[in-house]
Amino acid sequence: VFFFIPIDLSQPVATIIKEHPEVKELLINLGFKPLSNPAMLNTVGKVTSLKAGSKLANIPLDKIKQTLLSNGYDVIGD
């Protein structure tokens, strides 16, 4: 039995990465380059949700959702 790990798009990015550290690399590869900077992750990442971040980084939310889904995550909070 395969269980999907839920990722809540309305949670702050830093919270998601704290709970699922492996997601950080996926997000950086999608174009969230500032996440590779610990200072950005600990400031902006603590107050910016993945949903809001997609707008700020100009990365389509559907692309983020599809990447997470194809890597075994269940996307919620849309």
N, C-alpha and C positions, 0 to 999 in steps of 0.2 A: 504494500500500500504506500502510495506517494502522497505526502502532505505538502501543500503549498504554505510557505511562510508569508504571513500578511505584512504588507508594507502600506502604511497609512500616508497618503499623499498630503494630508493636512497637518502632519507632524513636522516639527522643525527638522531640517536636514541633519543637524548634529545629533539629534535624538535617534534618528533612523540609523545613522552610521555607528553610534554607540551600541545600539542593540544588534546591528548586523554589519560589522566592520568590513565584510567582503563586498558590500554594496558600494563602498567608496570608490573602488577601482572601476566598477561599472559606470558610475555617474561621471567620473573623470573622463572615461573613454567616450561618453555621450557628448561631452563638451563642457562639463562643469569644472573647468580648469582651476578656478580659485580654490576648490576643495583640497587641492594638493598643498595649499598653504595652511599650516596649522592655525595661524592667527585669523585667517578668514573663516575657517571652519568654527573656531571658538567664539567669533563675534557674530558675523552675519549668519552663519550656519545655525546659531542658537535661536534666532528669531525668524528666519525665513523657512517657510514650508517648502516641500518639494514642488508643490503646485505653483506657489509664487515664484520659486526659483526658476521654473521652466519659462516663465514669462520674462524674468530678468535676464536669463541667459539666452533667450530667444531659441529655445529647444522645444519643439512641439510635445505637448503632454502625451499625445498618442505614441510618440516614439519612445518616451520614457516608460510608459506603461507596457508597451510591447517588449522592450528590452528586459524589464523586470519579470514579466510573465514567461518569457522564453528562458529565463534563468531560474525558474522554479519559485517565483514569488507570486503571491496573490495581492492584487492592487485594490486597496480600499480607500475611502475618504475622498472620493472624486466628486 
